[in-house]
Amino acid sequence: MYTWIWRHLPGGRPGKIAGSLLLVVAVSALLLFVVFPWLDPHLPFNQITVR
C-alpha cells in the first residue's frame, strides 16, 4: 500500500516527502476532529456505575 501511494504522489523525492507528510497530517486531523469525537459516545469506557 505504501509503495502504491509513493508511486502515485507527484514530483521528485522532495515533493513526495512533502506530499506524504501532508497526507499523514490530513488523515490525523480527520481522525482527531471527526472520527474520534463521533466514536467517543459509543465506547463503554466513560460509563460510571454506582452500586
PQR file of N, CA, C, O and H, with PARSE charges and radii, in Angstrom:
ATOM      1  N   MET A   1       0.821  -1.177   0.000 -0.4000 1.5000
ATOM      2  CA  MET A   1       0.000   0.000   0.000 -0.0000 2.0000
ATOM      3  C   MET A   1       0.870   1.247   0.000  0.5500 1.7000
ATOM      4  O   MET A   1       0.603   2.181  -0.756 -0.5500 1.4000
ATOM      5  N   TYR A   2       1.893   1.280   0.821 -0.4000 1.5000
ATOM      6  CA  TYR A   2       2.749   2.465   0.886 -0.0000 2.0000
ATOM      7  C   TYR A   2       3.508   2.658  -0.417  0.5500 1.7000
ATOM      8  O   TYR A   2       3.756   3.792  -0.826 -0.5500 1.4000
ATOM      9  H   TYR A   2       2.110   0.521   1.435  0.4000 1.0000
ATOM     10  N   THR A   3       3.876   1.578  -1.066 -0.4000 1.5000
ATOM     11  CA  THR A   3       4.551   1.675  -2.358 -0.0000 2.0000
ATOM     12  C   THR A   3       3.609   2.258  -3.397  0.5500 1.7000
ATOM     13  O   THR A   3       4.028   3.079  -4.213 -0.5500 1.4000
ATOM     14  H   THR A   3       3.675   0.657  -0.734  0.4000 1.0000
ATOM     15  N   TRP A   4       2.358   1.855  -3.383 -0.4000 1.5000
ATOM     16  CA  TRP A   4       1.378   2.389  -4.319 -0.0000 2.0000
ATOM     17  C   TRP A   4       1.195   3.894  -4.115  0.5500 1.7000
ATOM     18  O   TRP A   4       1.158   4.656  -5.081 -0.5500 1.4000
ATOM     19  H   TRP A   4       2.018   1.188  -2.720  0.4000 1.0000
ATOM     20  N   ILE A   5       1.080   4.321  -2.842 -0.4000 1.5000
ATOM     21  CA  ILE A   5       0.943   5.750  -2.539 -0.0000 2.0000
ATOM     22  C   ILE A   5       2.187   6.495  -2.994  0.5500 1.7000
ATOM     23  O   ILE A   5       2.070   7.556  -3.607 -0.5500 1.4000
ATOM     24  H   ILE A   5       1.110   3.702  -2.058  0.4000 1.0000
ATOM     25  N   TRP A   6       3.367   5.976  -2.715 -0.4000 1.5000
ATOM     26  CA  TRP A   6       4.620   6.635  -3.071 -0.0000 2.0000
ATOM     27  C   TRP A   6       4.739   6.807  -4.588  0.5500 1.7000
ATOM     28  O   TRP A   6       5.189   7.851  -5.062 -0.5500 1.4000
ATOM     29  H   TRP A   6       3.462   5.114  -2.218  0.4000 1.0000
ATOM     30  N   ARG A   7       4.339   5.792  -5.342 -0.4000 1.5000
ATOM     31  CA  ARG A   7       4.416   5.880  -6.809 -0.0000 2.0000
ATOM     32  C   ARG A   7       3.431   6.892  -7.379  0.5500 1.7000
ATOM     33  O   ARG A   7       3.707   7.491  -8.419 -0.5500 1.4000
ATOM     34  H   ARG A   7       3.973   4.944  -4.957  0.4000 1.0000
ATOM     35  N   HIS A   8       2.294   7.099  -6.727 -0.4000 1.5000
ATOM     36  CA  HIS A   8       1.266   7.979  -7.261 -0.0000 2.0000
ATOM     37  C   HIS A   8       1.384   9.420  -6.782  0.5500 1.7000
ATOM     38  O   HIS A   8       0.657  10.284  -7.273 -0.5500 1.4000
ATOM     39  H   HIS A   8       2.070   6.614  -5.882  0.4000 1.0000
ATOM     40  N   LEU A   9       2.275   9.705  -5.841 -0.4000 1.5000
ATOM     41  CA  LEU A   9       2.482  11.096  -5.432 -0.0000 2.0000
ATOM     42  C   LEU A   9       3.285  11.817  -6.508  0.5500 1.7000
ATOM     43  O   LEU A   9       4.218  11.243  -7.068 -0.5500 1.4000
ATOM     44  H   LEU A   9       2.865   9.003  -5.442  0.4000 1.0000
ATOM     45  N   PRO A  10       2.930  13.082  -6.806 -0.5600 1.5000
ATOM     46  CA  PRO A  10       3.642  13.806  -7.855  0.2800 2.0000
ATOM     47  C   PRO A  10       4.979  14.352  -7.369  0.5500 1.7000
ATOM     48  O   PRO A  10       5.207  14.486  -6.166 -0.5500 1.4000
ATOM     49  N   GLY A  11       5.858  14.665  -8.314 -0.4000 1.5000
ATOM     50  CA  GLY A  11       7.119  15.315  -8.003 -0.0000 2.0000
ATOM     51  C   GLY A  11       8.246  14.333  -7.768  0.5500 1.7000
ATOM     52  O   GLY A  11       8.064  13.117  -7.806 -0.5500 1.4000
ATOM     53  H   GLY A  11       5.673  14.557  -9.291  0.4000 1.0000
ATOM     54  N   GLY A  12       9.402  14.892  -7.527 -0.4000 1.5000
ATOM     55  CA  GLY A  12      10.574  14.081  -7.206 -0.0000 2.0000
ATOM     56  C   GLY A  12      10.549  13.684  -5.750  0.5500 1.7000
ATOM     57  O   GLY A  12       9.497  13.682  -5.112 -0.5500 1.4000
ATOM     58  H   GLY A  12       9.550  15.881  -7.496  0.4000 1.0000
ATOM     59  N   ARG A  13      11.703  13.352  -5.233 -0.4000 1.5000
ATOM     60  CA  ARG A  13      11.772  12.911  -3.838 -0.0000 2.0000
ATOM     61  C   ARG A  13      11.317  13.991  -2.857  0.5500 1.7000
ATOM     62  O   ARG A  13      10.557  13.671  -1.943 -0.5500 1.4000
ATOM     63  H   ARG A  13      12.559  13.354  -5.751  0.4000 1.0000
ATOM     64  N   PRO A  14      11.743  15.267  -2.994 -0.5600 1.5000
ATOM     65  CA  PRO A  14      11.250  16.288  -2.047  0.2800 2.0000
ATOM     66  C   PRO A  14       9.736  16.480  -2.132  0.5500 1.7000
ATOM     67  O   PRO A  14       9.072  16.662  -1.111 -0.5500 1.4000
ATOM     68  N   GLY A  15       9.198  16.439  -3.334 -0.4000 1.5000
ATOM     69  CA  GLY A  15       7.752  16.574  -3.487 -0.0000 2.0000
ATOM     70  C   GLY A  15       6.996  15.408  -2.899  0.5500 1.7000
ATOM     71  O   GLY A  15       5.926  15.580  -2.314 -0.5500 1.4000
ATOM     72  H   GLY A  15       9.736  16.291  -4.163  0.4000 1.0000
ATOM     73  N   LYS A  16       7.548  14.229  -3.055 -0.4000 1.5000
ATOM     74  CA  LYS A  16       6.890  13.037  -2.498 -0.0000 2.0000
ATOM     75  C   LYS A  16       6.951  13.044  -0.975  0.5500 1.7000
ATOM     76  O   LYS A  16       6.001  12.628  -0.312 -0.5500 1.4000
ATOM     77  H   LYS A  16       8.417  14.090  -3.530  0.4000 1.0000
ATOM     78  N   ILE A  17       8.056  13.511  -0.425 -0.4000 1.5000
ATOM     79  CA  ILE A  17       8.157  13.601   1.035 -0.0000 2.0000
ATOM     80  C   ILE A  17       7.166  14.620   1.571  0.5500 1.7000
ATOM     81  O   ILE A  17       6.488  14.361   2.565 -0.5500 1.4000
ATOM     82  H   ILE A  17       8.828  13.849  -0.964  0.4000 1.0000
ATOM     83  N   ALA A  18       7.073  15.782   0.919 -0.4000 1.5000
ATOM     84  CA  ALA A  18       6.124  16.808   1.349 -0.0000 2.0000
ATOM     85  C   ALA A  18       4.690  16.304   1.189  0.5500 1.7000
ATOM     86  O   ALA A  18       3.856  16.530   2.066 -0.5500 1.4000
ATOM     87  H   ALA A  18       7.624  15.992   0.111  0.4000 1.0000
ATOM     88  N   GLY A  19       4.399  15.632   0.091 -0.4000 1.5000
ATOM     89  CA  GLY A  19       3.056  15.103  -0.125 -0.0000 2.0000
ATOM     90  C   GLY A  19       2.685  14.035   0.878  0.5500 1.7000
ATOM     91  O   GLY A  19       1.547  13.985   1.345 -0.5500 1.4000
ATOM     92  H   GLY A  19       5.076  15.448  -0.621  0.4000 1.0000
ATOM     93  N   SER A  20       3.634  13.182   1.214 -0.4000 1.5000
ATOM     94  CA  SER A  20       3.332  12.136   2.193 -0.0000 2.0000
ATOM     95  C   SER A  20       3.138  12.726   3.586  0.5500 1.7000
ATOM     96  O   SER A  20       2.289  12.253   4.342 -0.5500 1.4000
ATOM     97  H   SER A  20       4.559  13.223   0.835  0.4000 1.0000
ATOM     98  N   LEU A  21       3.912  13.749   3.934 -0.4000 1.5000
ATOM     99  CA  LEU A  21       3.712  14.410   5.234 -0.0000 2.0000
ATOM    100  C   LEU A  21       2.350  15.103   5.279  0.5500 1.7000
ATOM    101  O   LEU A  21       1.657  15.053   6.295 -0.5500 1.4000
ATOM    102  H   LEU A  21       4.601  14.133   3.320  0.4000 1.0000
ATOM    103  N   LEU A  22       1.972  15.746   4.180 -0.4000 1.5000
ATOM    104  CA  LEU A  22       0.667  16.388   4.115 -0.0000 2.0000
ATOM    105  C   LEU A  22      -0.449  15.353   4.229  0.5500 1.7000
ATOM    106  O   LEU A  22      -1.465  15.603   4.878 -0.5500 1.4000
ATOM    107  H   LEU A  22       2.535  15.786   3.355  0.4000 1.0000
ATOM    108  N   LEU A  23      -0.266  14.210   3.609 -0.4000 1.5000
ATOM    109  CA  LEU A  23      -1.253  13.135   3.689 -0.0000 2.0000
ATOM    110  C   LEU A  23      -1.388  12.607   5.120  0.5500 1.7000
ATOM    111  O   LEU A  23      -2.498  12.346   5.583 -0.5500 1.4000
ATOM    112  H   LEU A  23       0.559  14.007   3.082  0.4000 1.0000
ATOM    113  N   VAL A  24      -0.273  12.451   5.810 -0.4000 1.5000
ATOM    114  CA  VAL A  24      -0.305  11.979   7.201 -0.0000 2.0000
ATOM    115  C   VAL A  24      -1.000  13.003   8.093  0.5500 1.7000
ATOM    116  O   VAL A  24      -1.799  12.631   8.952 -0.5500 1.4000
ATOM    117  H   VAL A  24       0.628  12.662   5.434  0.4000 1.0000
ATOM    118  N   VAL A  25      -0.706  14.285   7.900 -0.4000 1.5000
ATOM    119  CA  VAL A  25      -1.342  15.333   8.700 -0.0000 2.0000
ATOM    120  C   VAL A  25      -2.841  15.382   8.421  0.5500 1.7000
ATOM    121  O   VAL A  25      -3.633  15.539   9.350 -0.5500 1.4000
ATOM    122  H   VAL A  25      -0.057  14.587   7.202  0.4000 1.0000
ATOM    123  N   ALA A  26      -3.242  15.251   7.163 -0.4000 1.5000
ATOM    124  CA  ALA A  26      -4.660  15.291   6.815 -0.0000 2.0000
ATOM    125  C   ALA A  26      -5.423  14.118   7.420  0.5500 1.7000
ATOM    126  O   ALA A  26      -6.521  14.298   7.946 -0.5500 1.4000
ATOM    127  H   ALA A  26      -2.598  15.123   6.408  0.4000 1.0000
ATOM    128  N   VAL A  27      -4.855  12.929   7.349 -0.4000 1.5000
ATOM    129  CA  VAL A  27      -5.523  11.748   7.922 -0.0000 2.0000
ATOM    130  C   VAL A  27      -5.588  11.869   9.443  0.5500 1.7000
ATOM    131  O   VAL A  27      -6.602  11.519  10.047 -0.5500 1.4000
ATOM    132  H   VAL A  27      -3.962  12.783   6.921  0.4000 1.0000
ATOM    133  N   SER A  28      -4.523  12.358  10.062 -0.4000 1.5000
ATOM    134  CA  SER A  28      -4.530  12.534  11.520 -0.0000 2.0000
ATOM    135  C   SER A  28      -5.578  13.551  11.947  0.5500 1.7000
ATOM    136  O   SER A  28      -6.283  13.329  12.931 -0.5500 1.4000
ATOM    137  H   SER A  28      -3.699  12.642   9.571  0.4000 1.0000
ATOM    138  N   ALA A  29      -5.693  14.668  11.222 -0.4000 1.5000
ATOM    139  CA  ALA A  29      -6.697  15.676  11.548 -0.0000 2.0000
ATOM    140  C   ALA A  29      -8.106  15.126  11.366  0.5500 1.7000
ATOM    141  O   ALA A  29      -8.989  15.402  12.178 -0.5500 1.4000
ATOM    142  H   ALA A  29      -5.120  14.848  10.423  0.4000 1.0000
ATOM    143  N   LEU A  30      -8.320  14.356  10.314 -0.4000 1.5000
ATOM    144  CA  LEU A  30      -9.636  13.756  10.098 -0.0000 2.0000
ATOM    145  C   LEU A  30     -10.006  12.827  11.250  0.5500 1.7000
ATOM    146  O   LEU A  30     -11.137  12.852  11.735 -0.5500 1.4000
ATOM    147  H   LEU A  30      -7.602  14.131   9.654  0.4000 1.0000
ATOM    148  N   LEU A  31      -9.056  12.015  11.682 -0.4000 1.5000
ATOM    149  CA  LEU A  31      -9.325  11.119  12.807 -0.0000 2.0000
ATOM    150  C   LEU A  31      -9.571  11.898  14.095  0.5500 1.7000
ATOM    151  O   LEU A  31     -10.503  11.594  14.838 -0.5500 1.4000
ATOM    152  H   LEU A  31      -8.137  11.995  11.287  0.4000 1.0000
ATOM    153  N   LEU A  32      -8.739  12.901  14.360 -0.4000 1.5000
ATOM    154  CA  LEU A  32      -8.811  13.638  15.621 -0.0000 2.0000
ATOM    155  C   LEU A  32     -10.071  14.480  15.732  0.5500 1.7000
ATOM    156  O   LEU A  32     -10.676  14.543  16.802 -0.5500 1.4000
ATOM    157  H   LEU A  32      -7.981  13.148  13.756  0.4000 1.0000
ATOM    158  N   PHE A  33     -10.479  15.131  14.641 -0.4000 1.5000
ATOM    159  CA  PHE A  33     -11.583  16.075  14.719 -0.0000 2.0000
ATOM    160  C   PHE A  33     -12.921  15.531  14.252  0.5500 1.7000
ATOM    161  O   PHE A  33     -13.951  16.147  14.527 -0.5500 1.4000
ATOM    162  H   PHE A  33      -9.987  15.079  13.772  0.4000 1.0000
ATOM    163  N   VAL A  34     -12.947  14.399  13.556 -0.4000 1.5000
ATOM    164  CA  VAL A  34     -14.209  13.876  13.042 -0.0000 2.0000
ATOM    165  C   VAL A  34     -14.505  12.487  13.597  0.5500 1.7000
ATOM    166  O   VAL A  34     -15.554  12.270  14.203 -0.5500 1.4000
ATOM    167  H   VAL A  34     -12.111  13.898  13.333  0.4000 1.0000
ATOM    168  N   VAL A  35     -13.594  11.557  13.393 -0.4000 1.5000
ATOM    169  CA  VAL A  35     -13.881  10.156  13.717 -0.0000 2.0000
ATOM    170  C   VAL A  35     -13.897   9.921  15.225  0.5500 1.7000
ATOM    171  O   VAL A  35     -14.839   9.318  15.739 -0.5500 1.4000
ATOM    172  H   VAL A  35     -12.742  11.733  12.901  0.4000 1.0000
ATOM    173  N   PHE A  36     -12.877  10.384  15.944 -0.4000 1.5000
ATOM    174  CA  PHE A  36     -12.819  10.110  17.381 -0.0000 2.0000
ATOM    175  C   PHE A  36     -13.943  10.793  18.161  0.5500 1.7000
ATOM    176  O   PHE A  36     -14.510  10.159  19.051 -0.5500 1.4000
ATOM    177  H   PHE A  36     -12.112  10.874  15.527  0.4000 1.0000
ATOM    178  N   PRO A  37     -14.300  12.063  17.875 -0.5600 1.5000
ATOM    179  CA  PRO A  37     -15.455  12.642  18.583  0.2800 2.0000
ATOM    180  C   PRO A  37     -16.768  11.917  18.294  0.5500 1.7000
ATOM    181  O   PRO A  37     -17.622  11.810  19.174 -0.5500 1.4000
ATOM    182  N   TRP A  38     -16.935  11.417  17.065 -0.4000 1.5000
ATOM    183  CA  TRP A  38     -18.145  10.657  16.757 -0.0000 2.0000
ATOM    184  C   TRP A  38     -18.143   9.330  17.501  0.5500 1.7000
ATOM    185  O   TRP A  38     -19.196   8.864  17.936 -0.5500 1.4000
ATOM    186  H   TRP A  38     -16.241  11.504  16.350  0.4000 1.0000
ATOM    187  N   LEU A  39     -16.980   8.719  17.651 -0.4000 1.5000
ATOM    188  CA  LEU A  39     -16.880   7.396  18.245 -0.0000 2.0000
ATOM    189  C   LEU A  39     -16.937   7.431  19.772  0.5500 1.7000
ATOM    190  O   LEU A  39     -17.319   6.439  20.393 -0.5500 1.4000
ATOM    191  H   LEU A  39     -16.125   9.097  17.297  0.4000 1.0000
ATOM    192  N   ASP A  40     -16.568   8.543  20.380 -0.4000 1.5000
ATOM    193  CA  ASP A  40     -16.449   8.631  21.835 -0.0000 2.0000
ATOM    194  C   ASP A  40     -17.720   8.248  22.594  0.5500 1.7000
ATOM    195  O   ASP A  40     -17.618   7.495  23.562 -0.5500 1.4000
ATOM    196  H   ASP A  40     -16.258   9.349  19.875  0.4000 1.0000
ATOM    197  N   PRO A  41     -18.901   8.716  22.219 -0.5600 1.5000
ATOM    198  CA  PRO A  41     -20.095   8.304  22.986  0.2800 2.0000
ATOM    199  C   PRO A  41     -20.435   6.824  22.859  0.5500 1.7000
ATOM    200  O   PRO A  41     -21.175   6.286  23.682 -0.5500 1.4000
ATOM    201  N   HIS A  42     -19.908   6.172  21.852 -0.4000 1.5000
ATOM    202  CA  HIS A  42     -20.235   4.764  21.634 -0.0000 2.0000
ATOM    203  C   HIS A  42     -19.302   3.808  22.378  0.5500 1.7000
ATOM    204  O   HIS A  42     -19.526   2.598  22.382 -0.5500 1.4000
ATOM    205  H   HIS A  42     -19.306   6.609  21.183  0.4000 1.0000
ATOM    206  N   LEU A  43     -18.266   4.346  22.999 -0.4000 1.5000
ATOM    207  CA  LEU A  43     -17.319   3.495  23.722 -0.0000 2.0000
ATOM    208  C   LEU A  43     -17.785   3.289  25.149  0.5500 1.7000
ATOM    209  O   LEU A  43     -18.365   4.196  25.744 -0.5500 1.4000
ATOM    210  H   LEU A  43     -18.083   5.329  22.995  0.4000 1.0000
ATOM    211  N   PRO A  44     -17.543   2.115  25.709 -0.5600 1.5000
ATOM    212  CA  PRO A  44     -18.040   1.833  27.064  0.2800 2.0000
ATOM    213  C   PRO A  44     -17.139   2.344  28.178  0.5500 1.7000
ATOM    214  O   PRO A  44     -17.435   2.109  29.350 -0.5500 1.4000
ATOM    215  N   PHE A  45     -16.052   3.035  27.855 -0.4000 1.5000
ATOM    216  CA  PHE A  45     -15.089   3.409  28.883 -0.0000 2.0000
ATOM    217  C   PHE A  45     -15.546   4.570  29.753  0.5500 1.7000
ATOM    218  O   PHE A  45     -15.036   4.726  30.863 -0.5500 1.4000
ATOM    219  H   PHE A  45     -15.813   3.227  26.903  0.4000 1.0000
ATOM    220  N   ASN A  46     -16.475   5.381  29.300 -0.4000 1.5000
ATOM    221  CA  ASN A  46     -16.859   6.551  30.079 -0.0000 2.0000
ATOM    222  C   ASN A  46     -18.158   6.358  30.839  0.5500 1.7000
ATOM    223  O   ASN A  46     -18.791   7.338  31.231 -0.5500 1.4000
ATOM    224  H   ASN A  46     -16.889   5.254  28.399  0.4000 1.0000
ATOM    225  N   GLN A  47     -18.564   5.130  31.053 -0.4000 1.5000
ATOM    226  CA  GLN A  47     -19.773   4.863  31.813 -0.0000 2.0000
ATOM    227  C   GLN A  47     -19.400   4.603  33.267  0.5500 1.7000
ATOM    228  O   GLN A  47     -18.606   3.712  33.570 -0.5500 1.4000
ATOM    229  H   GLN A  47     -18.050   4.334  30.735  0.4000 1.0000
ATOM    230  N   ILE A  48     -19.984   5.391  34.155 -0.4000 1.5000
ATOM    231  CA  ILE A  48     -19.715   5.238  35.580 -0.0000 2.0000
ATOM    232  C   ILE A  48     -20.939   4.609  36.218  0.5500 1.7000
ATOM    233  O   ILE A  48     -22.052   5.123  36.099 -0.5500 1.4000
ATOM    234  H   ILE A  48     -20.629   6.115  33.909  0.4000 1.0000
ATOM    235  N   THR A  49     -20.725   3.508  36.884 -0.4000 1.5000
ATOM    236  CA  THR A  49     -21.836   2.838  37.572 -0.0000 2.0000
ATOM    237  C   THR A  49     -21.592   2.910  39.075  0.5500 1.7000
ATOM    238  O   THR A  49     -20.494   2.624  39.554 -0.5500 1.4000
ATOM    239  H   THR A  49     -19.822   3.090  36.980  0.4000 1.0000
ATOM    240  N   VAL A  50     -22.610   3.288  39.794 -0.4000 1.5000
ATOM    241  CA  VAL A  50     -22.530   3.392  41.260 -0.0000 2.0000
ATOM    242  C   VAL A  50     -23.404   2.304  41.842  0.5500 1.7000
ATOM    243  O   VAL A  50     -24.558   2.145  41.442 -0.5500 1.4000
ATOM    244  H   VAL A  50     -23.501   3.521  39.405  0.4000 1.0000
ATOM    245  N   ARG A  51     -22.862   1.559  42.779 -0.4000 1.5000
ATOM    246  CA  ARG A  51     -23.631   0.482  43.411 -0.0000 2.0000
ATOM    247  C   ARG A  51     -24.002   0.854  44.811  0.5500 1.7000
ATOM    248  O   ARG A  51     -24.652   0.074  45.506 -0.5500 1.4000
ATOM    249  H   ARG A  51     -21.925   1.689  43.104  0.4000 1.0000
TER
END
